[in-house]
Amino acid sequence: MDEPNPDHLKAYFSADLPAVGLPERFGIVTAYDAGSRPSPANLNATMDAELAALLRGRGLVHFRVTGRSRDGSHQEPGYGIAAESPEEIRPISRRFRQEAFFWVQDGTVYVINTGGTRLHLVGTWTERLAGRD
């Protein structure tokens, strides 16, 4: 089964956009709420710090992106990670036990199940960036 979580299709984002500009292609991964189960705040913070350290340690270009509900009532901080292919992002998503990750290419946002293969259309980056709706 490679169907997306319906909540992922409704995702919006807030971001600390890089000064050098947005990469043409990037993945968005969070370390929050592994297995799509709510986790205590201290565990989420620890896992987020571990994700940041992994990205720095590998020298990956990254910037803060928070996935969120449209109204902001649910938020999961993560990172946009510059990459040429979603296959560069998948192992990171798997490492942090995420159900799915987002892939942004040429201004279009997709969600990809970590264990799946299909890209599911979410919308354009511009329309899904918080404050622009």
Biotite code that builds the C-alpha atoms (Angstrom):
import biotite.structure as struc

atoms = struc.array([
    struc.Atom([0.000, 0.000, 0.000], chain_id="A", res_id=1, res_name="MET", atom_name="CA", element="C"),
    struc.Atom([1.503, 3.289, -1.108], chain_id="A", res_id=2, res_name="ASP", atom_name="CA", element="C"),
    struc.Atom([-1.356, 5.649, -0.310], chain_id="A", res_id=3, res_name="GLU", atom_name="CA", element="C"),
    struc.Atom([-0.435, 8.848, 1.541], chain_id="A", res_id=4, res_name="PRO", atom_name="CA", element="C"),
    struc.Atom([-1.661, 9.863, 4.958], chain_id="A", res_id=5, res_name="ASN", atom_name="CA", element="C"),
    struc.Atom([-4.452, 12.368, 4.165], chain_id="A", res_id=6, res_name="PRO", atom_name="CA", element="C"),
    struc.Atom([-2.994, 14.825, 6.696], chain_id="A", res_id=7, res_name="ASP", atom_name="CA", element="C"),
    struc.Atom([0.241, 14.949, 4.684], chain_id="A", res_id=8, res_name="HIS", atom_name="CA", element="C"),
    struc.Atom([-1.681, 16.068, 1.606], chain_id="A", res_id=9, res_name="LEU", atom_name="CA", element="C"),
    struc.Atom([-2.981, 19.038, 3.613], chain_id="A", res_id=10, res_name="LYS", atom_name="CA", element="C"),
    struc.Atom([0.454, 20.129, 4.869], chain_id="A", res_id=11, res_name="ALA", atom_name="CA", element="C"),
    struc.Atom([1.639, 23.710, 4.950], chain_id="A", res_id=12, res_name="TYR", atom_name="CA", element="C"),
    struc.Atom([5.127, 24.921, 5.786], chain_id="A", res_id=13, res_name="PHE", atom_name="CA", element="C"),
    struc.Atom([6.959, 27.757, 7.432], chain_id="A", res_id=14, res_name="SER", atom_name="CA", element="C"),
    struc.Atom([10.624, 28.141, 6.622], chain_id="A", res_id=15, res_name="ALA", atom_name="CA", element="C"),
    struc.Atom([13.775, 30.072, 7.384], chain_id="A", res_id=16, res_name="ASP", atom_name="CA", element="C"),
    struc.Atom([14.672, 30.443, 3.728], chain_id="A", res_id=17, res_name="LEU", atom_name="CA", element="C"),
    struc.Atom([18.375, 30.305, 2.887], chain_id="A", res_id=18, res_name="PRO", atom_name="CA", element="C"),
    struc.Atom([20.030, 33.623, 2.015], chain_id="A", res_id=19, res_name="ALA", atom_name="CA", element="C"),
    struc.Atom([21.514, 32.027, -1.107], chain_id="A", res_id=20, res_name="VAL", atom_name="CA", element="C"),
    struc.Atom([18.039, 31.147, -2.347], chain_id="A", res_id=21, res_name="GLY", atom_name="CA", element="C"),
    struc.Atom([15.868, 28.089, -2.370], chain_id="A", res_id=22, res_name="LEU", atom_name="CA", element="C"),
    struc.Atom([17.390, 24.937, -3.901], chain_id="A", res_id=23, res_name="PRO", atom_name="CA", element="C"),
    struc.Atom([15.680, 23.688, -7.084], chain_id="A", res_id=24, res_name="GLU", atom_name="CA", element="C"),
    struc.Atom([15.217, 20.312, -5.391], chain_id="A", res_id=25, res_name="ARG", atom_name="CA", element="C"),
    struc.Atom([15.038, 19.493, -1.719], chain_id="A", res_id=26, res_name="PHE", atom_name="CA", element="C"),
    struc.Atom([13.510, 17.063, 0.714], chain_id="A", res_id=27, res_name="GLY", atom_name="CA", element="C"),
    struc.Atom([11.800, 17.973, 3.968], chain_id="A", res_id=28, res_name="ILE", atom_name="CA", element="C"),
    struc.Atom([12.324, 15.659, 6.922], chain_id="A", res_id=29, res_name="VAL", atom_name="CA", element="C"),
    struc.Atom([11.364, 15.944, 10.565], chain_id="A", res_id=30, res_name="THR", atom_name="CA", element="C"),
    struc.Atom([12.571, 13.875, 13.496], chain_id="A", res_id=31, res_name="ALA", atom_name="CA", element="C"),
    struc.Atom([9.433, 14.657, 15.513], chain_id="A", res_id=32, res_name="TYR", atom_name="CA", element="C"),
    struc.Atom([6.804, 12.061, 16.400], chain_id="A", res_id=33, res_name="ASP", atom_name="CA", element="C"),
    struc.Atom([8.552, 8.955, 15.064], chain_id="A", res_id=34, res_name="ALA", atom_name="CA", element="C"),
    struc.Atom([6.184, 6.379, 13.653], chain_id="A", res_id=35, res_name="GLY", atom_name="CA", element="C"),
    struc.Atom([3.488, 9.080, 13.384], chain_id="A", res_id=36, res_name="SER", atom_name="CA", element="C"),
    struc.Atom([2.870, 8.773, 17.115], chain_id="A", res_id=37, res_name="ARG", atom_name="CA", element="C"),
    struc.Atom([2.966, 11.786, 19.428], chain_id="A", res_id=38, res_name="PRO", atom_name="CA", element="C"),
    struc.Atom([6.203, 11.869, 21.426], chain_id="A", res_id=39, res_name="SER", atom_name="CA", element="C"),
    struc.Atom([7.100, 13.813, 24.566], chain_id="A", res_id=40, res_name="PRO", atom_name="CA", element="C"),
    struc.Atom([8.535, 17.286, 23.900], chain_id="A", res_id=41, res_name="ALA", atom_name="CA", element="C"),
    struc.Atom([11.933, 16.373, 25.354], chain_id="A", res_id=42, res_name="ASN", atom_name="CA", element="C"),
    struc.Atom([12.247, 13.322, 23.068], chain_id="A", res_id=43, res_name="LEU", atom_name="CA", element="C"),
    struc.Atom([11.230, 15.380, 20.025], chain_id="A", res_id=44, res_name="ASN", atom_name="CA", element="C"),
    struc.Atom([13.839, 18.020, 20.927], chain_id="A", res_id=45, res_name="ALA", atom_name="CA", element="C"),
    struc.Atom([16.536, 15.359, 21.356], chain_id="A", res_id=46, res_name="THR", atom_name="CA", element="C"),
    struc.Atom([15.720, 13.726, 18.021], chain_id="A", res_id=47, res_name="MET", atom_name="CA", element="C"),
    struc.Atom([15.604, 17.115, 16.282], chain_id="A", res_id=48, res_name="ASP", atom_name="CA", element="C"),
    struc.Atom([19.085, 17.920, 17.613], chain_id="A", res_id=49, res_name="ALA", atom_name="CA", element="C"),
    struc.Atom([20.301, 14.523, 16.396], chain_id="A", res_id=50, res_name="GLU", atom_name="CA", element="C"),
    struc.Atom([18.898, 15.226, 12.916], chain_id="A", res_id=51, res_name="LEU", atom_name="CA", element="C"),
    struc.Atom([20.602, 18.638, 12.835], chain_id="A", res_id=52, res_name="ALA", atom_name="CA", element="C"),
    struc.Atom([23.898, 17.069, 13.908], chain_id="A", res_id=53, res_name="ALA", atom_name="CA", element="C"),
    struc.Atom([23.614, 14.390, 11.217], chain_id="A", res_id=54, res_name="LEU", atom_name="CA", element="C"),
    struc.Atom([23.015, 17.008, 8.516], chain_id="A", res_id=55, res_name="LEU", atom_name="CA", element="C"),
    struc.Atom([25.943, 19.140, 9.708], chain_id="A", res_id=56, res_name="ARG", atom_name="CA", element="C"),
    struc.Atom([28.186, 16.082, 10.028], chain_id="A", res_id=57, res_name="GLY", atom_name="CA", element="C"),
    struc.Atom([27.471, 15.027, 6.453], chain_id="A", res_id=58, res_name="ARG", atom_name="CA", element="C"),
    struc.Atom([27.958, 18.575, 5.181], chain_id="A", res_id=59, res_name="GLY", atom_name="CA", element="C"),
    struc.Atom([24.464, 18.660, 3.677], chain_id="A", res_id=60, res_name="LEU", atom_name="CA", element="C"),
    struc.Atom([23.019, 22.032, 2.740], chain_id="A", res_id=61, res_name="VAL", atom_name="CA", element="C"),
    struc.Atom([19.939, 22.445, 4.917], chain_id="A", res_id=62, res_name="HIS", atom_name="CA", element="C"),
    struc.Atom([17.591, 25.019, 6.370], chain_id="A", res_id=63, res_name="PHE", atom_name="CA", element="C"),
    struc.Atom([14.805, 24.987, 8.943], chain_id="A", res_id=64, res_name="ARG", atom_name="CA", element="C"),
    struc.Atom([11.366, 24.027, 7.644], chain_id="A", res_id=65, res_name="VAL", atom_name="CA", element="C"),
    struc.Atom([8.376, 23.336, 9.861], chain_id="A", res_id=66, res_name="THR", atom_name="CA", element="C"),
    struc.Atom([5.570, 21.191, 8.513], chain_id="A", res_id=67, res_name="GLY", atom_name="CA", element="C"),
    struc.Atom([2.234, 22.292, 9.892], chain_id="A", res_id=68, res_name="ARG", atom_name="CA", element="C"),
    struc.Atom([-1.508, 22.224, 9.611], chain_id="A", res_id=69, res_name="SER", atom_name="CA", element="C"),
    struc.Atom([-3.026, 25.169, 7.788], chain_id="A", res_id=70, res_name="ARG", atom_name="CA", element="C"),
    struc.Atom([-4.201, 26.749, 11.067], chain_id="A", res_id=71, res_name="ASP", atom_name="CA", element="C"),
    struc.Atom([-0.864, 26.069, 12.804], chain_id="A", res_id=72, res_name="GLY", atom_name="CA", element="C"),
    struc.Atom([-2.444, 23.924, 15.543], chain_id="A", res_id=73, res_name="SER", atom_name="CA", element="C"),
    struc.Atom([-0.076, 21.051, 14.673], chain_id="A", res_id=74, res_name="HIS", atom_name="CA", element="C"),
    struc.Atom([3.579, 21.705, 13.880], chain_id="A", res_id=75, res_name="GLN", atom_name="CA", element="C"),
    struc.Atom([6.610, 19.489, 13.347], chain_id="A", res_id=76, res_name="GLU", atom_name="CA", element="C"),
    struc.Atom([9.947, 21.285, 12.946], chain_id="A", res_id=77, res_name="PRO", atom_name="CA", element="C"),
    struc.Atom([12.317, 19.689, 10.473], chain_id="A", res_id=78, res_name="GLY", atom_name="CA", element="C"),
    struc.Atom([14.755, 20.597, 7.756], chain_id="A", res_id=79, res_name="TYR", atom_name="CA", element="C"),
    struc.Atom([14.788, 21.250, 4.056], chain_id="A", res_id=80, res_name="GLY", atom_name="CA", element="C"),
    struc.Atom([17.749, 19.328, 2.647], chain_id="A", res_id=81, res_name="ILE", atom_name="CA", element="C"),
    struc.Atom([19.168, 20.111, -0.796], chain_id="A", res_id=82, res_name="ALA", atom_name="CA", element="C"),
    struc.Atom([19.371, 16.932, -2.900], chain_id="A", res_id=83, res_name="ALA", atom_name="CA", element="C"),
    struc.Atom([19.257, 15.778, -6.498], chain_id="A", res_id=84, res_name="GLU", atom_name="CA", element="C"),
    struc.Atom([16.833, 12.930, -5.856], chain_id="A", res_id=85, res_name="SER", atom_name="CA", element="C"),
    struc.Atom([14.332, 11.794, -3.235], chain_id="A", res_id=86, res_name="PRO", atom_name="CA", element="C"),
    struc.Atom([16.466, 8.669, -2.879], chain_id="A", res_id=87, res_name="GLU", atom_name="CA", element="C"),
    struc.Atom([19.056, 10.824, -1.087], chain_id="A", res_id=88, res_name="GLU", atom_name="CA", element="C"),
    struc.Atom([16.395, 11.828, 1.444], chain_id="A", res_id=89, res_name="ILE", atom_name="CA", element="C"),
    struc.Atom([14.722, 8.453, 2.000], chain_id="A", res_id=90, res_name="ARG", atom_name="CA", element="C"),
    struc.Atom([17.477, 6.990, 4.262], chain_id="A", res_id=91, res_name="PRO", atom_name="CA", element="C"),
    struc.Atom([17.303, 10.046, 6.511], chain_id="A", res_id=92, res_name="ILE", atom_name="CA", element="C"),
    struc.Atom([13.528, 9.718, 6.788], chain_id="A", res_id=93, res_name="SER", atom_name="CA", element="C"),
    struc.Atom([13.944, 6.011, 7.518], chain_id="A", res_id=94, res_name="ARG", atom_name="CA", element="C"),
    struc.Atom([16.653, 6.693, 10.125], chain_id="A", res_id=95, res_name="ARG", atom_name="CA", element="C"),
    struc.Atom([14.249, 8.924, 12.065], chain_id="A", res_id=96, res_name="PHE", atom_name="CA", element="C"),
    struc.Atom([11.346, 6.445, 11.670], chain_id="A", res_id=97, res_name="ARG", atom_name="CA", element="C"),
    struc.Atom([9.148, 8.794, 9.677], chain_id="A", res_id=98, res_name="GLN", atom_name="CA", element="C"),
    struc.Atom([6.065, 7.588, 7.847], chain_id="A", res_id=99, res_name="GLU", atom_name="CA", element="C"),
    struc.Atom([6.801, 9.929, 4.940], chain_id="A", res_id=100, res_name="ALA", atom_name="CA", element="C"),
    struc.Atom([8.851, 12.890, 3.760], chain_id="A", res_id=101, res_name="PHE", atom_name="CA", element="C"),
    struc.Atom([8.211, 15.772, 1.405], chain_id="A", res_id=102, res_name="PHE", atom_name="CA", element="C"),
    struc.Atom([10.007, 16.356, -1.866], chain_id="A", res_id=103, res_name="TRP", atom_name="CA", element="C"),
    struc.Atom([10.060, 19.772, -3.538], chain_id="A", res_id=104, res_name="VAL", atom_name="CA", element="C"),
    struc.Atom([11.105, 20.011, -7.159], chain_id="A", res_id=105, res_name="GLN", atom_name="CA", element="C"),
    struc.Atom([10.733, 22.967, -9.499], chain_id="A", res_id=106, res_name="ASP", atom_name="CA", element="C"),
    struc.Atom([8.377, 24.637, -7.037], chain_id="A", res_id=107, res_name="GLY", atom_name="CA", element="C"),
    struc.Atom([6.036, 21.650, -6.599], chain_id="A", res_id=108, res_name="THR", atom_name="CA", element="C"),
    struc.Atom([5.611, 19.812, -3.282], chain_id="A", res_id=109, res_name="VAL", atom_name="CA", element="C"),
    struc.Atom([5.059, 16.054, -3.164], chain_id="A", res_id=110, res_name="TYR", atom_name="CA", element="C"),
    struc.Atom([4.782, 13.629, -0.267], chain_id="A", res_id=111, res_name="VAL", atom_name="CA", element="C"),
    struc.Atom([6.497, 10.249, -0.530], chain_id="A", res_id=112, res_name="ILE", atom_name="CA", element="C"),
    struc.Atom([5.910, 7.421, 1.911], chain_id="A", res_id=113, res_name="ASN", atom_name="CA", element="C"),
    struc.Atom([9.278, 6.407, 3.329], chain_id="A", res_id=114, res_name="THR", atom_name="CA", element="C"),
    struc.Atom([8.623, 2.790, 2.381], chain_id="A", res_id=115, res_name="GLY", atom_name="CA", element="C"),
    struc.Atom([6.851, 3.633, -0.876], chain_id="A", res_id=116, res_name="GLY", atom_name="CA", element="C"),
    struc.Atom([7.725, 4.734, -4.360], chain_id="A", res_id=117, res_name="THR", atom_name="CA", element="C"),
    struc.Atom([4.989, 7.084, -5.547], chain_id="A", res_id=118, res_name="ARG", atom_name="CA", element="C"),
    struc.Atom([5.075, 10.863, -5.458], chain_id="A", res_id=119, res_name="LEU", atom_name="CA", element="C"),
    struc.Atom([1.756, 12.281, -4.273], chain_id="A", res_id=120, res_name="HIS", atom_name="CA", element="C"),
    struc.Atom([1.007, 15.864, -5.250], chain_id="A", res_id=121, res_name="LEU", atom_name="CA", element="C"),
    struc.Atom([0.546, 18.269, -2.338], chain_id="A", res_id=122, res_name="VAL", atom_name="CA", element="C"),
    struc.Atom([0.619, 21.612, -4.179], chain_id="A", res_id=123, res_name="GLY", atom_name="CA", element="C"),
    struc.Atom([3.017, 24.367, -5.106], chain_id="A", res_id=124, res_name="THR", atom_name="CA", element="C"),
    struc.Atom([5.644, 25.531, -2.630], chain_id="A", res_id=125, res_name="TRP", atom_name="CA", element="C"),
    struc.Atom([4.395, 29.101, -2.949], chain_id="A", res_id=126, res_name="THR", atom_name="CA", element="C"),
    struc.Atom([0.791, 28.218, -2.090], chain_id="A", res_id=127, res_name="GLU", atom_name="CA", element="C"),
    struc.Atom([1.835, 25.947, 0.796], chain_id="A", res_id=128, res_name="ARG", atom_name="CA", element="C"),
    struc.Atom([4.237, 28.398, 2.407], chain_id="A", res_id=129, res_name="LEU", atom_name="CA", element="C"),
    struc.Atom([2.542, 29.768, 5.533], chain_id="A", res_id=130, res_name="ALA", atom_name="CA", element="C"),
    struc.Atom([1.520, 33.364, 5.318], chain_id="A", res_id=131, res_name="GLY", atom_name="CA", element="C"),
    struc.Atom([0.921, 33.141, 1.592], chain_id="A", res_id=132, res_name="ARG", atom_name="CA", element="C"),
    struc.Atom([-2.495, 31.478, 1.682], chain_id="A", res_id=133, res_name="ASP", atom_name="CA", element="C"),
])
